[in-house]
Amino acid sequence: MNILTRHRRHFAVAGAFLAVLLAASGIWLFVGDSGPDGATPRAASPSATPGGPARPPSGTAPATMTVQVFFHRGQGADPDTVAGVNRTVPRTARVATAALTALLAGPTREERDAGFWSHFSPATAKMLRSVRIANGVAHADFRDLRPVIPNASASAGSAALLAELNATLKQFSTVRTTVYSLNGDVAAFYQWLQMVPPVGQSARLADAQRVAVDFLTRIVGMRNLVPVSTRWASDFIVGAGFRTRIEGTSATGPITHVTLGGSATGFTVLWVNTDTIKVDTPKTVVNPDDLAVVRSPLTIKGSAWTFEGNVNVRVVQDRYGKVRRLGEGNVTGGGDQMRPYAGQIRFSAPSAPTGWVVATEPSAINGQIGRATAVLVRFAGVPADPTVLSLRATARPALPDLDVEPPETLAHNGWVMPTGRGTITFAVRARDTSRVRFYLTPLTPGNPPTRLLGTASRSGDEFAFTWRYTDEPLLARLSLAAVNANGHSEKVAFNVFHS
């Protein structure tokens, strides 16, 4: 899902597309991992490789325990088929955490020699942030895996990665379904895998704070952040304030404010500002359709009150978690009060349709960034990512609530389809899109594979597709993917139930 559409959706009505009759009726997001993670171990599978802990002397608590992790085995193996191996780990109440930690370390040399393989390796060994299990749902949060596992976004790669994660978590009797996130951002994880996030999630302020910290760290370059406050500004907007602790001193910098849009699937940074660095050009806007279009050299104007009037300006892009600095320069404002500044920053050719203009003040003590203002912009000459504008459907037999604009306002309870056979003809309006494909993913145990229903026919910005469903039970997620010539895509999904 491209960043503009994600921003647009944070200003729309936040909906949770609950799966009809789905066993997991709600998904909770949790922070931290200081106690038991809620996992109840099952007995080790007989198919697992041997090697458990030695039995402790009578009357003493064992110092270790055995967990299972699941990898793929054999070249050309089915991405959905995994095999369990045993790991001996220090005994802990956080059993699921121990299992995922072992999984992220990847197969041992001996296991690789025996034909086991995985996306996980020593490079991902310490990238698990937290695990929590409640109401049958396991939520695992990771550090940003995208730069370390760049090939997981292919269809087979994403299926293989999820198969190992799901099998490792679902070995526990308390886990029926799973949710994953990167630095607290659920949507980012599933966007990386070119998949639709799970439905029915409840956004929390702690998750907004994590997303804000991740942005200030990766995009802005701040460190030693001290949260000041995080609160809802409206039903779908969160404001988070931070100071920086200046290294080597007890001083803290002024407040940098991060504004985020919240939805059922997570949070996205909309803009960043601090009181003493104002950016007037390019302009911060609420509607992402009105983003300033910039090209090199970038003209920046505003006012500032900083140490010796110095303001550092950077142009960056953030494409699927990979930050690229395109250009950098300096402008001069006021050192004694707010004074105007103006300048031009040259930057190299971007590969993403949008990016950030970041204005910062370095600390006079050690050069550490003490405050920042960041404006989202659109780059001239870079094709935009696909955007699904509306979805209409005509059903035989008839179904209600099938004319929706924007698409995220689909009926919250999904579609309960009449018994027997029927057809649904979809009309999709999308821009910057070359084709639209429809997929069906069963929401049943065993992780059945997603199948392609078909590709829509095109007439201008309109795409049409007819789905002929059969007379058989079905609980699934129906999704459409809008794709353009650059290979980027946006997905819209909803649940369907057929008795």
Phi, psi and omega per residue, in radians:
M1 nan 2.202 -3.064
N2 -1.294 2.822 -2.980
I3 -1.171 -0.563 3.135
L4 -1.162 -0.757 3.131
T5 -1.141 -0.690 3.104
R6 -1.076 -0.698 3.107
H7 -1.149 -0.758 -3.139
R8 -1.027 -0.699 -3.080
R9 -1.240 -0.414 3.112
H10 -1.273 -0.249 3.078
F11 -1.771 -0.011 3.068
A12 -1.595 3.107 3.108
V13 -1.201 2.127 -3.119
A14 -1.285 2.123 -3.135
G15 -2.132 2.652 3.069
A16 -2.072 1.911 -3.082
F17 -1.363 1.510 -3.095
L18 -1.210 2.356 3.095
A19 -1.273 2.326 3.136
V20 -1.262 2.179 3.131
L21 1.091 0.324 3.125
L22 -1.237 2.372 -3.064
A23 -1.037 -0.689 3.105
A24 -1.529 1.741 -3.032
S25 -1.416 -0.199 3.105
G26 -2.739 2.660 3.134
I27 -2.151 2.174 -3.126
W28 -1.880 2.432 3.052
L29 -1.796 2.369 -3.098
F30 -2.190 2.818 -3.130
V31 -2.109 2.445 3.059
G32 1.438 -3.140 -3.113
D33 -2.797 0.992 -3.013
S34 -1.604 -0.170 -3.114
G35 -2.344 -2.895 3.098
P36 -0.989 2.426 -3.073
D37 -1.560 0.065 3.037
G38 1.617 0.065 -3.110
A39 -1.467 2.394 3.009
T40 -1.941 1.973 -3.040
P41 -1.152 2.510 2.913
R42 -1.682 2.924 3.063
A43 -1.145 2.574 3.138
A44 -1.072 2.452 3.141
S45 -1.188 2.440 3.096
P46 -1.067 -0.390 -3.108
S47 -1.405 -0.125 -3.105
A48 -1.266 2.695 3.081
T49 -1.200 2.553 -3.062
P50 -1.245 2.943 3.054
G51 2.214 1.251 3.113
G52 -1.798 3.080 -3.127
P53 -1.256 2.707 3.082
A54 -1.214 2.547 -3.137
R55 -1.238 2.240 -3.096
P56 -1.295 2.819 3.065
P57 -1.043 2.640 -3.114
S58 -1.011 2.357 3.080
G59 1.523 -0.026 3.108
T60 -2.004 2.569 3.128
A61 -1.346 2.349 3.133
P62 -1.126 2.502 -3.123
A63 -1.509 -0.271 -3.113
T64 -2.312 2.986 3.057
M65 -2.602 2.938 -3.136
T66 -1.943 2.270 3.002
V67 -2.142 2.843 3.073
Q68 -1.889 2.515 2.952
V69 -2.203 2.753 -3.007
F70 -2.179 2.198 3.104
F71 -2.156 3.037 3.021
H72 -1.574 2.718 -3.123
R73 -2.431 2.207 3.089
G74 1.660 2.433 3.099
Q75 -1.170 2.420 3.135
G76 1.293 0.295 -3.121
A77 -1.186 2.643 3.061
D78 -1.027 2.240 -3.112
P79 -1.033 -0.443 -3.096
D80 -1.532 -0.097 -3.072
T81 -1.826 2.139 -3.111
V82 -2.232 2.854 3.129
A83 -2.251 2.481 -3.078
G84 -1.536 2.534 2.996
V85 -2.302 2.665 -3.123
N86 -1.549 2.556 3.034
R87 -2.281 2.330 3.027
T88 -1.658 2.123 -3.048
V89 -2.292 2.807 3.054
P90 -1.031 2.427 -3.112
R91 -1.108 2.362 -3.104
T92 -2.704 2.711 3.035
A93 -1.342 -0.275 -3.133
R94 -1.627 1.291 -2.998
V95 -1.185 -0.809 -3.138
A96 -1.113 -0.655 3.082
T97 -1.073 -0.746 3.125
A98 -1.104 -0.717 -3.128
A99 -1.151 -0.799 -3.140
L100 -1.175 -0.634 3.080
T101 -1.053 -0.739 3.107
A102 -1.165 -0.684 3.128
L103 -1.071 -0.779 -3.069
L104 -1.168 -0.274 3.061
A105 -1.324 -0.265 3.100
G106 1.410 3.032 3.126
P107 -1.131 2.595 3.042
T108 -1.293 2.965 3.107
R109 -1.042 -0.712 3.130
E110 -1.117 -0.692 3.140
E111 -1.189 -0.653 3.084
R112 -1.142 -0.684 3.077
D113 -1.093 -0.500 3.130
A114 -1.500 0.055 3.043
G115 1.809 0.016 3.115
F116 -1.362 2.531 3.081
W117 -2.566 2.849 -3.068
S118 -2.913 2.747 2.951
H119 -1.209 -0.413 -3.087
F120 -1.475 2.582 -3.029
S121 -2.784 3.134 3.068
P122 -0.962 -0.416 3.127
A123 -1.202 -0.381 3.141
T124 -1.866 0.135 -2.932
A125 -1.042 -0.585 -3.041
K126 -2.056 0.623 -3.041
M127 -1.826 0.159 3.040
L128 -1.484 2.227 3.138
R129 -1.663 -0.784 -3.095
S130 -2.873 2.768 3.032
V131 -2.405 2.358 3.025
R132 -2.445 2.493 -3.141
I133 -2.246 2.238 3.085
A134 -2.717 2.476 3.105
N135 0.938 0.602 3.101
G136 1.432 0.025 -3.087
V137 -1.963 2.212 3.060
A138 -1.760 2.202 3.076
H139 -1.991 2.060 3.107
A140 -1.981 2.258 -3.135
D141 -1.969 2.308 -3.097
F142 -2.066 2.760 2.849
R143 -1.173 2.979 -3.021
D144 -1.165 1.865 -3.104
L145 -1.457 -0.235 -2.965
R146 -1.047 -0.769 3.125
P147 -1.188 -0.403 -3.075
V148 -1.543 -0.535 -3.136
I149 -2.144 1.264 -3.028
P150 -1.225 -0.339 -3.054
N151 -1.693 0.233 -3.118
A152 -1.426 -0.164 -3.082
S153 -1.419 -0.219 3.034
A154 -1.181 2.738 -3.051
S155 -1.031 -0.796 3.128
A156 -1.214 -0.636 -3.138
G157 -1.144 -0.757 3.129
S158 -1.177 -0.659 3.111
A159 -1.123 -0.720 -3.138
A160 -1.155 -0.761 -3.136
L161 -1.094 -0.801 -3.140
L162 -1.162 -0.616 -3.141
A163 -1.062 -0.734 3.133
E164 -1.213 -0.749 3.117
L165 -1.107 -0.848 -3.080
N166 -1.131 -0.752 -3.136
A167 -1.119 -0.667 -3.135
T168 -1.178 -0.671 3.123
L169 -1.393 -0.644 -3.056
K170 -1.408 0.034 2.985
Q171 -1.192 -0.300 -3.120
F172 -1.591 2.357 -3.035
S173 -1.136 -0.337 -3.134
T174 -1.497 -0.014 -3.093
V175 -1.936 2.082 3.047
R176 -1.873 -0.567 3.136
T177 -2.540 2.939 -3.000
T178 -2.334 2.674 3.038
V179 -2.428 2.402 -3.113
Y180 -2.195 2.718 3.126
S181 -2.627 2.791 3.059
L182 -1.992 2.007 -3.101
N183 0.900 0.711 3.101
G184 1.483 -0.093 -3.082
D185 -1.740 1.800 -3.133
V186 -1.148 -0.777 -3.097
A187 -1.046 -0.641 -3.114
A188 -1.102 -0.688 -3.133
F189 -1.089 -0.859 -3.060
Y190 -1.335 -0.490 3.023
Q191 -1.121 -0.707 3.094
W192 -0.994 -0.692 -3.126
L193 -1.531 0.131 -3.110
Q194 1.021 0.750 -3.123
M195 -2.260 2.897 3.118
V196 -1.589 2.350 3.124
P197 -1.072 2.685 3.044
P198 -1.034 2.749 -3.072
V199 -1.724 2.919 2.996
G200 1.321 0.554 -3.117
Q201 -1.688 2.661 -3.115
S202 -1.930 2.048 -3.107
A203 -1.304 2.470 -3.117
R204 -2.182 2.663 -3.138
L205 -1.081 -0.611 3.126
A206 -1.082 -0.609 3.096
D207 -1.196 -0.692 3.083
A208 -1.066 -0.717 -3.141
Q209 -1.116 -0.700 3.112
R210 -1.113 -0.725 3.131
V211 -1.127 -0.705 3.118
A212 -1.112 -0.767 3.114
V213 -1.083 -0.741 3.125
D214 -1.048 -0.744 -3.140
F215 -1.141 -0.844 -3.109
L216 -1.113 -0.526 -3.141
T217 -1.360 -0.889 -3.033
R218 -1.374 -0.824 -3.019
I219 -1.483 -0.810 -3.047
V220 -1.489 -0.586 -3.131
G221 1.591 0.323 3.110
M222 -1.422 2.774 3.091
R223 -2.571 2.982 -3.117
N224 0.941 0.852 -3.077
L225 -1.336 2.400 3.100
V226 -2.066 1.953 3.125
P227 -1.097 2.402 3.081
V228 -1.796 -0.862 3.102
S229 -2.839 2.631 3.032
T230 -2.454 2.088 -3.079
R231 -2.625 2.733 3.061
W232 -1.272 2.217 3.042
A233 -1.581 -0.399 3.067
S234 -2.779 -2.938 -3.119
D235 -1.153 -0.355 -3.069
F236 -2.421 0.211 3.122
I237 -2.155 2.315 3.106
V238 -2.085 2.403 3.017
G239 -1.930 2.287 -3.140
A240 -2.258 2.240 -3.137
G241 -1.940 2.501 -3.106
F242 -2.441 2.569 2.896
R243 -2.004 2.828 3.041
T244 -1.885 2.400 3.042
R245 -1.526 2.048 -3.072
I246 -1.270 2.148 -3.089
E247 -1.044 2.387 3.085
G248 1.445 0.021 3.129
T249 -2.426 3.048 3.043
S250 -1.697 0.061 -3.069
A251 -1.370 2.623 3.010
T252 -2.163 2.599 -3.115
G253 -1.385 3.069 3.091
P254 -1.194 2.999 -3.059
I255 -1.384 2.326 2.931
T256 -1.880 2.193 -3.064
H257 -1.742 2.290 3.085
V258 -1.984 2.202 3.080
T259 -1.835 2.198 -3.084
L260 -2.143 2.586 2.996
G261 -1.718 2.302 -3.118
G262 -1.892 2.550 3.075
S263 -2.497 -3.028 -3.139
A264 -1.158 -0.326 -3.057
T265 -1.894 -0.058 3.135
G266 2.563 -2.712 -3.041
F267 -2.298 2.635 3.060
T268 -2.330 2.385 3.094
V269 -1.240 2.249 -3.141
L270 -1.707 -0.779 3.050
W271 -2.856 2.919 3.135
V272 -2.328 2.428 3.103
N273 -2.619 2.688 3.001
T274 -2.314 2.642 -2.964
D275 -1.123 -0.473 -3.013
T276 -1.801 0.113 2.997
I277 -2.298 1.802 3.130
K278 -1.774 2.329 3.051
V279 -2.007 1.967 3.126
D280 -1.632 -0.595 3.098
T281 -2.345 2.121 -0.016
P282 -1.213 2.713 -2.976
K283 -1.579 2.436 2.990
T284 -1.340 2.277 -3.110
V285 -2.204 2.748 3.092
V286 -1.484 -0.756 -3.113
N287 -1.477 2.059 -3.111
P288 -1.115 -0.307 3.072
D289 -1.230 -0.283 -3.088
D290 -1.788 0.273 -3.126
L291 -0.984 2.483 3.065
A292 -1.131 2.377 3.092
V293 -1.667 2.142 -3.056
V294 -2.130 2.694 3.046
R295 -2.495 2.894 -3.139
S296 -1.460 2.348 -0.021
P297 -1.380 2.460 3.113
L298 -1.347 2.298 3.032
T299 -1.643 2.179 3.123
I300 -2.170 2.338 3.130
K301 -2.392 2.627 3.095
G302 2.994 -2.656 3.090
S303 -2.534 2.672 -3.075
A304 -2.684 2.693 3.003
W305 -2.312 1.689 -3.033
T306 -2.373 3.058 3.127
F307 -1.091 2.059 -3.112
E308 1.007 0.341 3.100
G309 1.293 0.085 -3.020
N310 -1.379 2.267 3.056
V311 -2.242 2.138 3.067
N312 -1.547 2.338 -3.107
V313 -2.135 2.247 3.085
R314 -2.214 2.561 3.017
V315 -1.958 2.123 -3.072
V316 -2.325 2.747 2.971
Q317 -2.176 2.635 3.127
D318 -2.245 1.739 -3.059
R319 -1.952 1.902 3.121
Y320 0.932 0.732 3.069
G321 1.521 -0.088 3.126
K322 -1.777 1.979 -3.104
V323 -1.540 2.300 3.130
R324 -2.231 2.141 3.096
R325 -1.472 2.049 -3.053
L326 -1.586 -0.540 -3.115
G327 -2.960 2.833 -3.070
E328 -2.708 2.588 3.095
G329 -2.934 -2.990 -3.092
N330 -2.352 2.593 2.986
V331 -2.276 2.862 -3.077
T332 -2.158 2.157 3.055
G333 -1.893 -2.367 -3.113
G334 -1.761 2.530 3.059
G335 -1.777 -0.229 -3.111
D336 -2.040 -0.319 3.104
Q337 -2.884 3.064 3.111
M338 -1.151 2.119 3.095
R339 -2.339 2.667 -3.103
P340 -1.238 2.690 3.018
Y341 -2.416 2.811 3.070
A342 -2.763 2.587 3.124
G343 -3.078 3.110 3.126
Q344 -2.241 2.435 -3.138
I345 -2.140 2.120 3.072
R346 -1.485 2.476 3.124
F347 -2.501 2.690 -3.113
S348 -1.333 2.941 -3.050
A349 -1.122 2.218 3.118
P350 -1.429 2.795 3.057
S351 -2.013 0.070 3.100
A352 -2.061 2.646 -3.124
P353 -1.255 -0.415 -3.126
T354 -2.290 2.843 3.109
G355 -2.856 -2.906 -3.044
W356 -2.236 2.427 2.917
V357 -1.775 2.055 -3.004
V358 -2.022 2.092 3.104
A359 -1.936 2.195 -3.034
T360 -2.342 2.814 3.000
E361 -2.000 2.088 3.051
P362 -1.275 2.539 3.088
S363 -1.160 2.443 3.083
A364 -1.241 -0.266 -3.103
I365 -1.419 -0.849 -3.053
N366 -2.509 0.177 3.121
G367 1.439 -0.044 3.124
Q368 -1.142 2.458 -3.130
I369 -1.177 2.142 -3.090
G370 -1.774 -0.431 -3.138
R371 -2.754 2.826 -3.048
A372 -2.745 2.659 2.935
T373 -2.274 2.349 -3.102
A374 -2.348 2.361 -3.096
V375 -2.136 2.264 3.072
L376 -1.365 2.322 -3.116
V377 -2.336 2.860 3.015
R378 -1.864 2.380 3.130
F379 -1.526 2.289 3.103
A380 -1.179 2.483 3.047
G381 1.433 -0.034 3.106
V382 -1.808 2.123 -3.118
P383 -0.978 2.413 3.135
A384 -1.261 2.705 3.024
D385 -1.252 2.755 3.139
P386 -1.065 2.583 3.080
T387 -2.363 2.137 3.048
V388 -1.504 2.089 -3.056
L389 -1.626 -0.669 -3.108
S390 -2.747 2.810 3.124
L391 -2.465 2.180 3.054
R392 -2.150 2.660 3.121
A393 -2.578 2.463 3.061
T394 -2.059 2.166 -3.034
A395 -2.040 2.554 3.004
R396 -2.334 1.951 -0.073
P397 -1.079 2.868 -2.994
A398 -1.200 2.574 3.025
L399 -2.232 2.560 -3.126
P400 -1.479 2.870 2.947
D401 0.997 0.826 -3.101
L402 -1.964 0.285 3.070
D403 -2.106 1.742 -2.969
V404 -2.247 2.365 3.088
E405 -2.704 1.998 0.024
P406 -1.335 2.919 -3.013
P407 -1.073 -0.450 -3.058
E408 -1.234 -0.109 3.138
T409 -1.621 0.393 3.064
L410 -0.989 2.689 -3.108
A411 -0.888 2.287 -3.014
H412 -1.110 -0.515 -3.082
N413 -1.623 0.215 -3.135
G414 1.298 -2.940 -3.121
W415 -1.964 2.158 3.005
V416 -1.685 1.913 -3.025
M417 -1.519 2.512 3.116
P418 -1.030 2.663 3.098
T419 -1.157 2.784 -3.116
G420 1.547 -2.982 3.121
R421 -1.459 2.824 3.104
G422 -3.002 3.112 3.101
T423 -2.348 2.578 3.004
I424 -2.271 2.116 3.110
T425 -1.808 2.100 -3.086
F426 -1.732 2.439 2.996
A427 -2.128 1.993 -3.071
V428 -1.949 2.289 3.021
R429 -1.887 2.125 -3.073
A430 -2.510 2.554 3.094
R431 -1.972 2.776 -3.107
D432 0.942 0.689 -3.044
T433 -2.268 2.337 3.109
S434 -1.757 -0.482 3.101
R435 -2.713 2.725 3.094
V436 -2.236 2.212 3.129
R437 -2.074 2.602 -3.135
F438 -1.986 2.396 -3.087
Y439 -2.263 2.729 3.088
L440 -2.271 2.185 3.140
T441 -2.098 1.907 3.119
P442 -1.065 2.389 3.093
L443 -1.761 1.146 -3.085
T444 -2.324 2.772 3.136
P445 -1.002 2.660 3.112
G446 1.658 -0.050 3.116
N447 0.924 1.028 3.082
P448 -1.026 2.576 -3.066
P449 -1.232 2.680 3.021
T450 -1.288 2.437 3.106
R451 -2.145 2.561 3.124
L452 -1.386 2.137 3.074
L453 -1.406 -0.633 3.134
G454 2.793 3.031 3.134
T455 -1.925 2.337 -3.095
A456 -1.278 2.600 3.003
S457 -1.412 2.653 -2.998
R458 -2.086 2.462 2.976
S459 -2.489 1.697 -3.065
G460 1.184 -2.172 3.096
D461 -1.647 0.159 3.138
E462 -1.845 2.404 3.129
F463 -2.235 2.346 -3.084
A464 -2.186 2.430 3.128
F465 -2.631 2.423 3.106
T466 -2.008 2.178 3.094
W467 -1.812 2.123 3.082
R468 -1.795 1.775 -3.102
Y469 -1.580 2.617 -3.048
T470 -1.662 3.030 -3.130
D471 -1.541 1.374 3.125
E472 -2.667 2.672 -3.137
P473 -1.078 2.515 -3.103
L474 -2.706 2.267 2.915
L475 -2.305 1.949 -2.953
A476 -2.699 2.936 3.008
R477 -1.851 2.111 3.079
L478 -1.673 2.224 -3.088
S479 -2.338 2.621 3.012
L480 -2.108 2.474 3.138
A481 -2.102 2.096 3.044
A482 -1.649 2.189 -3.022
V483 -2.210 2.542 3.042
N484 -2.037 -3.107 -3.029
A485 -1.140 -0.372 3.127
N486 -1.422 -0.057 3.138
G487 1.528 -0.010 3.122
H488 -1.465 2.706 -3.027
S489 -2.531 2.785 2.958
E490 -2.245 2.463 -3.111
K491 -2.140 2.517 3.036
V492 -2.236 2.353 -3.056
A493 -2.460 2.713 3.081
F494 -2.727 2.842 -3.069
N495 -1.684 2.571 3.097
V496 -2.269 2.508 3.100
F497 -2.301 2.273 3.133
H498 -2.315 2.111 -3.068
S499 -1.448 nan nan
